[in-house]
């Protein structure tokens, strides 16, 4: 038995694949000839006036706002911090080294001593900032 050249085998495989594709194409097109019902528009048995009357009746009892069972939805409070407070906290996060640790290769790995040191520095800075803010509020209140 002689070995066929590679080109002839590839061409033969491509011809078989094309033939199978052509034979299976009608099954993807929707085979209406074999009993599948063709889609048809349905007509309504309700008159236009009856639909309008039903809609008007529903509008009389429809809820205008909120939930239909009388429970109103509370507004969501996103943050109580000012822009200045958020900017100060971000500066503290960057200066403590916590940002570099969290965005580094290891990520927020609390088992690493460097991360723990940066977190402690950040927490100490937050405590100092809170104490300073309280002192400022006390002096402003007097």
Backbone torsions as a table, in degrees:
resi	resn	phi	psi	omega
1	UNK	NA	131.4	-178.2
2	UNK	-94.6	151.4	-178.4
3	UNK	-84.8	131.7	-179.7
4	UNK	-77.2	146.3	175.9
5	UNK	-64.2	151.0	-176.0
6	UNK	-60.4	-36.5	-177.9
7	UNK	-63.3	-41.3	-178.4
8	UNK	-66.4	-39.5	179.3
9	UNK	-65.8	-40.9	179.7
10	UNK	-66.5	-42.5	179.3
11	UNK	-64.2	-40.6	178.8
12	UNK	-63.8	-42.7	178.9
13	UNK	-65.0	-40.4	178.3
14	UNK	-64.7	-39.0	179.1
15	UNK	-66.1	-41.6	178.5
16	UNK	-64.8	-42.6	179.8
17	UNK	-63.7	-40.6	178.9
18	UNK	-65.8	-40.8	179.7
19	UNK	-64.6	-43.0	178.6
20	UNK	-66.0	-36.8	177.3
21	UNK	-63.5	-42.6	178.7
22	UNK	-66.6	-38.0	-179.7
23	UNK	-69.8	-30.3	-177.3
24	UNK	-92.8	-7.3	-177.1
25	UNK	-58.6	-41.9	-179.6
26	UNK	-61.4	-28.1	-178.8
27	UNK	-70.5	-21.4	177.9
28	UNK	-87.1	-15.2	-174.8
29	UNK	-87.6	-5.5	-176.3
30	UNK	90.3	106.1	-171.7
31	UNK	-90.8	79.2	-178.3
32	UNK	-72.8	-22.2	-176.3
33	UNK	-70.2	-20.0	-175.5
34	UNK	-105.0	31.7	171.9
35	UNK	106.8	-9.1	175.9
36	UNK	-69.2	127.6	-178.6
37	UNK	-72.4	138.9	176.8
38	UNK	-74.7	140.9	179.4
39	UNK	-65.6	135.5	179.9
40	UNK	-131.5	145.6	177.1
41	UNK	-69.2	138.4	177.6
42	UNK	-101.8	147.1	178.9
43	UNK	-99.8	147.8	-178.8
44	UNK	-88.6	144.1	177.1
45	UNK	-93.1	-3.1	179.8
46	UNK	-95.4	137.7	-179.0
47	UNK	-79.0	162.4	179.5
48	UNK	-63.5	-37.9	-179.8
49	UNK	-66.2	-38.0	179.1
50	UNK	-67.1	-39.2	177.9
51	UNK	-65.5	-42.8	179.1
52	UNK	-63.5	-41.4	179.4
53	UNK	-65.5	-40.3	178.8
54	UNK	-64.8	-40.4	179.0
55	UNK	-66.0	-40.5	178.8
56	UNK	-66.5	-38.0	177.2
57	UNK	-64.7	-41.9	179.0
58	UNK	-65.8	-39.2	-178.8
59	UNK	-62.0	-28.9	179.8
60	UNK	-66.5	-32.9	-177.8
61	UNK	-108.2	4.2	-177.2
62	UNK	-73.1	143.1	177.1
63	UNK	-69.3	143.8	-177.9
64	UNK	-91.6	-33.8	-176.0
65	UNK	-154.1	156.4	173.9
66	UNK	71.1	-156.1	-178.8
67	UNK	-86.3	150.5	-175.0
68	UNK	-72.3	-20.4	-178.6
69	UNK	-90.7	14.7	174.6
70	UNK	86.6	0.7	179.1
71	UNK	-92.8	116.9	179.3
72	UNK	-85.4	149.5	-178.6
73	UNK	-86.1	130.9	179.3
74	UNK	-76.2	147.3	177.5
75	UNK	-70.3	137.3	-178.8
76	UNK	-82.6	127.2	177.0
77	UNK	-89.8	118.8	-175.7
78	UNK	-81.8	-51.3	-177.7
79	UNK	-156.3	147.7	177.0
80	UNK	-104.2	1.0	-177.9
81	UNK	-86.1	147.3	175.3
82	UNK	-83.4	168.6	177.2
83	UNK	-61.4	-38.6	-179.0
84	UNK	-64.6	-39.7	179.5
85	UNK	-66.8	-40.7	179.1
86	UNK	-66.5	-41.6	178.7
87	UNK	-64.4	-40.0	178.8
88	UNK	-65.9	-40.1	178.9
89	UNK	-66.6	-37.5	177.9
90	UNK	-65.5	-42.2	176.8
91	UNK	-60.7	-42.8	179.2
92	UNK	-63.2	-40.7	179.6
93	UNK	-63.1	-41.2	179.1
94	UNK	-70.8	-44.2	-176.7
95	UNK	-69.3	-29.2	-179.9
96	UNK	-73.3	-17.3	-178.3
97	UNK	92.6	-1.5	-179.0
98	UNK	-67.3	-33.8	178.7
99	UNK	-63.6	-44.9	-179.7
100	UNK	-64.7	-37.3	-180.0
101	UNK	-69.4	-43.0	-178.0
102	UNK	-71.7	-32.7	-178.5
103	UNK	-94.3	4.9	179.9
104	UNK	-81.4	-171.7	-178.2
105	UNK	-64.3	-40.1	-176.7
106	UNK	-77.1	-19.1	-178.1
107	UNK	74.4	-157.4	-179.0
108	UNK	-84.2	72.4	-178.5
109	UNK	-94.1	101.8	-175.6
110	UNK	-71.4	-9.1	178.5
111	UNK	-82.2	-15.0	-179.6
112	UNK	-80.3	133.6	-179.5
113	UNK	-61.9	-35.9	179.4
114	UNK	-62.8	-38.4	178.6
115	UNK	-68.0	-43.3	179.9
116	UNK	-62.3	-39.5	178.4
117	UNK	-64.1	-44.6	179.6
118	UNK	-64.5	-39.6	179.2
119	UNK	-65.6	-40.2	178.4
120	UNK	-65.1	-41.2	178.4
121	UNK	-63.3	-40.6	178.4
122	UNK	-64.4	-46.6	-179.5
123	UNK	-63.7	-40.3	177.3
124	UNK	-63.1	-40.6	178.3
125	UNK	-65.0	-38.8	177.6
126	UNK	-64.9	-42.8	179.5
127	UNK	-62.2	-42.8	179.5
128	UNK	-64.8	-40.7	179.9
129	UNK	-65.9	-39.3	178.6
130	UNK	-66.3	-41.4	178.5
131	UNK	-63.7	-40.1	178.6
132	UNK	-65.3	-40.0	179.5
133	UNK	-66.0	-39.7	178.0
134	UNK	-65.2	-41.1	179.0
135	UNK	-64.1	-38.5	178.7
136	UNK	-65.1	-41.2	178.7
137	UNK	-65.0	-38.7	179.7
138	UNK	-65.4	-44.2	-178.8
139	UNK	-69.6	-33.0	179.2
140	UNK	-72.1	-30.5	-178.7
141	UNK	-76.0	-23.6	-178.5
142	UNK	-85.2	NA	NA
